[in-house]
Amino acid sequence: MQNTRLGTSGLKISRITLGCMGFGDPSKGFQRWALTEDEAQPIFRQALDLGINFWDTANYYDRGISEEIVGRAMRRLSRREDIVLATKVGLPMHGGPGGQGLSRRAIFEQVDESLRRLGTEYIDLYQVHRFDSNTPIEETMEALHDIIRSGRVRYIGASSMFAWQFSEMQHVAERHGWTRFISMQNQYSLVMREEERET
Protein backbone atom coordinates (compact mmCIF):
# COMPACT_ATOMS: atom_id res chain seq x y z
CA MET A 1 0.00 0.00 0.00
CA GLN A 2 1.33 3.42 -0.93
CA ASN A 3 1.23 6.10 1.74
CA THR A 4 0.64 9.80 1.31
CA ARG A 5 0.30 12.89 3.48
CA LEU A 6 -3.14 14.15 4.43
CA GLY A 7 -3.52 17.55 2.79
CA THR A 8 -0.61 19.84 3.62
CA SER A 9 -0.09 18.23 7.03
CA GLY A 10 2.68 15.91 8.10
CA LEU A 11 0.20 13.11 8.87
CA LYS A 12 0.97 9.96 6.86
CA ILE A 13 -2.00 7.86 5.77
CA SER A 14 -2.66 5.00 3.38
CA ARG A 15 -3.78 6.20 -0.06
CA ILE A 16 -6.90 4.06 0.28
CA THR A 17 -9.29 4.63 3.18
CA LEU A 18 -11.55 2.10 4.87
CA GLY A 19 -14.98 3.73 4.89
CA CYS A 20 -17.04 2.45 7.82
CA MET A 21 -20.53 3.77 7.08
CA GLY A 22 -21.69 0.23 6.26
CA PHE A 23 -21.03 -1.20 9.71
CA GLY A 24 -23.80 -1.24 12.30
CA ASP A 25 -26.66 -3.22 13.79
CA PRO A 26 -29.48 -3.92 11.28
CA SER A 27 -31.74 -5.11 14.11
CA LYS A 28 -31.90 -1.55 15.46
CA GLY A 29 -33.64 -0.47 12.27
CA PHE A 30 -31.69 2.67 11.32
CA GLN A 31 -29.42 1.09 8.71
CA ARG A 32 -31.09 -2.19 7.82
CA TRP A 33 -28.47 -2.78 5.13
CA ALA A 34 -25.50 -2.46 7.53
CA LEU A 35 -23.04 -5.29 8.14
CA THR A 36 -23.00 -6.62 11.70
CA GLU A 37 -19.86 -6.53 13.81
CA ASP A 38 -19.12 -10.18 13.04
CA GLU A 39 -19.62 -9.60 9.31
CA ALA A 40 -17.32 -6.57 9.42
CA GLN A 41 -14.36 -8.36 11.04
CA PRO A 42 -12.96 -9.90 7.82
CA ILE A 43 -13.06 -6.47 6.19
CA PHE A 44 -11.02 -4.91 9.02
CA ARG A 45 -8.53 -7.79 8.84
CA GLN A 46 -8.14 -7.50 5.08
CA ALA A 47 -7.69 -3.74 5.34
CA LEU A 48 -4.86 -4.24 7.82
CA ASP A 49 -3.31 -7.00 5.70
CA LEU A 50 -3.30 -4.62 2.73
CA GLY A 51 -1.76 -1.78 4.76
CA ILE A 52 -4.92 0.36 4.93
CA ASN A 53 -4.42 2.25 8.18
CA PHE A 54 -6.83 5.16 7.59
CA TRP A 55 -10.31 4.32 8.92
CA ASP A 56 -13.18 6.76 8.45
CA THR A 57 -16.49 6.72 10.34
CA ALA A 58 -18.97 9.25 11.76
CA ASN A 59 -21.04 9.67 14.89
CA TYR A 60 -24.13 9.61 12.65
CA TYR A 61 -23.41 6.23 11.06
CA ASP A 62 -26.01 3.91 12.57
CA ARG A 63 -26.37 6.41 15.43
CA GLY A 64 -22.93 5.71 16.88
CA ILE A 65 -22.85 1.93 16.44
CA SER A 66 -20.33 2.20 13.60
CA GLU A 67 -17.96 4.08 15.92
CA GLU A 68 -18.33 1.37 18.58
CA ILE A 69 -17.56 -1.37 16.03
CA VAL A 70 -14.56 0.54 14.67
CA GLY A 71 -13.18 1.12 18.16
CA ARG A 72 -13.47 -2.52 19.15
CA ALA A 73 -11.91 -3.69 15.87
CA MET A 74 -9.00 -1.31 16.36
CA ARG A 75 -8.33 -2.63 19.86
CA ARG A 76 -8.82 -6.27 18.89
CA LEU A 77 -6.82 -6.35 15.66
CA SER A 78 -4.26 -3.55 15.88
CA ARG A 79 -2.73 -0.88 18.10
CA ARG A 80 -4.05 2.65 18.47
CA GLU A 81 -0.73 4.10 17.29
CA ASP A 82 -0.97 2.14 14.02
CA ILE A 83 -4.40 3.47 12.98
CA VAL A 84 -5.34 6.92 11.68
CA LEU A 85 -8.88 7.38 12.94
CA ALA A 86 -11.35 9.82 11.39
CA THR A 87 -14.91 10.60 12.46
CA LYS A 88 -17.44 13.37 11.92
CA VAL A 89 -19.85 15.71 13.69
CA GLY A 90 -22.91 17.70 12.69
CA LEU A 91 -25.78 15.45 11.63
CA PRO A 92 -28.64 14.71 14.08
CA MET A 93 -27.89 12.39 17.01
CA HIS A 94 -30.72 13.45 19.34
CA GLY A 95 -33.22 16.27 19.78
CA GLY A 96 -31.43 18.15 22.55
CA PRO A 97 -29.42 21.37 22.10
CA GLY A 98 -26.15 19.48 21.70
CA GLY A 99 -27.55 16.76 19.49
CA GLN A 100 -26.84 18.21 16.07
CA GLY A 101 -25.19 21.03 14.18
CA LEU A 102 -21.88 22.80 14.70
CA SER A 103 -22.52 24.95 17.76
CA ARG A 104 -19.91 25.00 20.51
CA ARG A 105 -22.32 23.00 22.68
CA ALA A 106 -22.80 20.32 20.01
CA ILE A 107 -19.11 20.01 19.10
CA PHE A 108 -18.01 19.64 22.72
CA GLU A 109 -20.76 17.14 23.52
CA GLN A 110 -20.36 15.06 20.38
CA VAL A 111 -16.57 14.83 20.42
CA ASP A 112 -16.72 13.40 23.94
CA GLU A 113 -19.40 10.91 22.90
CA SER A 114 -17.34 9.84 19.88
CA LEU A 115 -14.25 9.36 22.05
CA ARG A 116 -16.28 7.20 24.43
CA ARG A 117 -17.73 5.03 21.66
CA LEU A 118 -14.37 4.67 19.88
CA GLY A 119 -12.63 3.85 23.16
CA THR A 120 -9.74 6.22 22.50
CA GLU A 121 -8.28 9.36 24.04
CA TYR A 122 -7.94 11.25 20.77
CA ILE A 123 -9.28 11.44 17.21
CA ASP A 124 -6.78 11.94 14.42
CA LEU A 125 -9.13 13.72 11.99
CA TYR A 126 -12.38 15.31 13.15
CA GLN A 127 -14.57 16.39 10.25
CA VAL A 128 -17.65 18.59 10.06
CA HIS A 129 -20.21 16.42 8.28
CA ARG A 130 -22.14 19.26 6.63
CA PHE A 131 -22.09 23.06 6.66
CA ASP A 132 -24.31 24.50 9.42
CA SER A 133 -26.01 27.68 8.24
CA ASN A 134 -27.66 28.16 11.66
CA THR A 135 -24.40 28.62 13.59
CA PRO A 136 -21.92 31.49 13.15
CA ILE A 137 -18.76 30.24 11.46
CA GLU A 138 -16.66 31.95 14.15
CA GLU A 139 -18.36 29.83 16.83
CA THR A 140 -17.72 26.61 14.93
CA MET A 141 -14.09 27.28 14.05
CA GLU A 142 -13.18 28.47 17.55
CA ALA A 143 -14.79 25.38 19.09
CA LEU A 144 -12.88 23.12 16.70
CA HIS A 145 -9.67 24.97 17.55
CA ASP A 146 -10.37 24.51 21.26
CA ILE A 147 -10.87 20.74 21.03
CA ILE A 148 -7.51 20.52 19.26
CA ARG A 149 -5.91 22.62 22.00
CA SER A 150 -7.46 20.26 24.58
CA GLY A 151 -5.76 17.23 22.97
CA ARG A 152 -8.97 15.44 22.05
CA VAL A 153 -8.43 16.00 18.31
CA ARG A 154 -5.24 16.21 16.25
CA TYR A 155 -6.50 17.65 12.91
CA ILE A 156 -9.78 18.96 11.52
CA GLY A 157 -11.39 18.51 8.13
CA ALA A 158 -14.66 19.07 6.31
CA SER A 159 -17.10 16.97 4.34
CA SER A 160 -19.67 17.58 1.60
CA MET A 161 -20.08 21.32 1.31
CA PHE A 162 -19.85 23.96 -1.39
CA ALA A 163 -16.39 25.35 -2.18
CA TRP A 164 -17.44 28.86 -1.07
CA GLN A 165 -18.56 27.50 2.33
CA PHE A 166 -15.27 25.66 2.82
CA SER A 167 -13.32 28.74 1.74
CA GLU A 168 -15.23 31.00 4.10
CA MET A 169 -14.63 28.67 7.05
CA GLN A 170 -10.91 28.55 6.22
CA HIS A 171 -10.78 32.33 5.95
CA VAL A 172 -12.43 32.81 9.36
CA ALA A 173 -9.96 30.42 10.98
CA GLU A 174 -6.98 32.12 9.35
CA ARG A 175 -8.21 35.60 10.28
CA HIS A 176 -8.46 34.65 13.96
CA GLY A 177 -5.34 32.49 14.14
CA TRP A 178 -7.35 29.31 14.71
CA THR A 179 -6.67 25.85 13.34
CA ARG A 180 -7.57 25.43 9.66
CA PHE A 181 -9.01 22.38 7.90
CA ILE A 182 -6.41 20.11 6.35
CA SER A 183 -8.81 18.12 4.20
CA MET A 184 -12.13 18.04 2.35
CA GLN A 185 -14.00 14.76 1.92
CA ASN A 186 -15.92 15.42 -1.27
CA GLN A 187 -19.08 13.50 -2.07
CA TYR A 188 -17.91 12.77 -5.59
CA SER A 189 -18.53 9.66 -7.67
CA LEU A 190 -20.00 8.56 -11.01
CA VAL A 191 -23.44 9.06 -9.46
CA MET A 192 -22.82 12.21 -7.38
CA ARG A 193 -21.00 14.80 -9.50
CA GLU A 194 -21.97 18.01 -7.69
CA GLU A 195 -18.39 19.30 -7.44
CA GLU A 196 -18.31 19.72 -11.21
CA ARG A 197 -20.89 22.51 -10.93
CA GLU A 198 -18.23 24.70 -9.29
CA THR A 199 -15.40 24.11 -11.77
PEKA-V814107 format. One record per residue. N is the residue number from 1. PHI is phi in whole degrees, -180 to 180 (NA if undefined). OMEGA is omega as a letter, one per 40 degrees, with the letter a starting at -180 (999 if undefined). Layout:
N;PHI;OMEGA, N;PHI;OMEGA
This chain:
1;NA;i, 2;-77;i, 3;-109;i, 4;-146;i, 5;-98;a, 6;-80;a, 7;60;i, 8;-99;a, 9;-82;i, 10;-93;a, 11;-75;i, 12;-90;i, 13;-136;i, 14;-69;a, 15;-68;i, 16;-106;a, 17;-109;i, 18;-88;i, 19;-83;a, 20;-112;i, 21;-64;a, 22;-83;a, 23;-103;a, 24;-179;a, 25;-131;a, 26;-59;a, 27;-70;i, 28;-79;i, 29;92;a, 30;-78;i, 31;-121;a, 32;-65;a, 33;-91;a, 34;-69;i, 35;-81;i, 36;-71;i, 37;-60;i, 38;-65;i, 39;-68;a, 40;-79;a, 41;-55;i, 42;-62;i, 43;-70;i, 44;-60;a, 45;-63;a, 46;-66;i, 47;-58;i, 48;-64;i, 49;-62;a, 50;-88;i, 51;85;i, 52;-84;a, 53;-106;a, 54;-104;a, 55;-113;a, 56;-119;i, 57;-135;i, 58;-159;i, 59;-61;a, 60;-74;a, 61;-64;a, 62;50;i, 63;51;i, 64;96;a, 65;-67;i, 66;-59;i, 67;-60;i, 68;-62;i, 69;-65;i, 70;-61;a, 71;-61;i, 72;-67;i, 73;-63;i, 74;-61;a, 75;-71;a, 76;-78;a, 77;-109;a, 78;-148;i, 79;-121;a, 80;-55;a, 81;-71;i, 82;-97;a, 83;-115;i, 84;-99;a, 85;-106;i, 86;-121;i, 87;-145;a, 88;-136;i, 89;-143;i, 90;136;a, 91;-79;a, 92;-64;i, 93;-112;i, 94;-161;a, 95;-86;a, 96;-76;a, 97;-64;i, 98;-103;a, 99;-88;i, 100;-162;i, 101;84;a, 102;-122;i, 103;-71;i, 104;-59;i, 105;-59;a, 106;-67;a, 107;-63;a, 108;-65;i, 109;-67;a, 110;-74;i, 111;-67;i, 112;-66;i, 113;-67;i, 114;-64;i, 115;-60;i, 116;-64;a, 117;-66;a, 118;-76;a, 119;68;a, 120;-136;a, 121;-92;a, 122;-152;i, 123;-112;a, 124;-70;a, 125;-133;i, 126;-108;a, 127;-114;i, 128;-78;a, 129;-74;i, 130;-149;i, 131;-66;a, 132;-112;a, 133;-76;a, 134;-94;a, 135;-122;i, 136;-58;a, 137;-59;i, 138;-59;i, 139;-63;a, 140;-64;a, 141;-69;i, 142;-68;i, 143;-63;i, 144;-64;i, 145;-60;a, 146;-69;i, 147;-74;i, 148;-71;i, 149;-60;a, 150;-77;a, 151;92;a, 152;-77;a, 153;-135;i, 154;-97;a, 155;-139;i, 156;-123;i, 157;-145;a, 158;-130;a, 159;-145;i, 160;50;i, 161;-143;i, 162;-69;a, 163;-60;a, 164;-68;i, 165;-68;i, 166;-60;a, 167;-63;a, 168;-66;i, 169;-65;i, 170;-62;a, 171;-64;i, 172;-61;i, 173;-62;a, 174;-65;a, 175;-62;a, 176;-97;a, 177;76;i, 178;-95;i, 179;-63;i, 180;-99;i, 181;-63;i, 182;-108;a, 183;-155;i, 184;-132;i, 185;-95;a, 186;-73;i, 187;-91;a, 188;-137;a, 189;-157;i, 190;-63;a, 191;-89;a, 192;-107;a, 193;-120;a, 194;-60;a, 195;-59;a, 196;-67;i, 197;-66;a, 198;-101;a, 199;-90;999
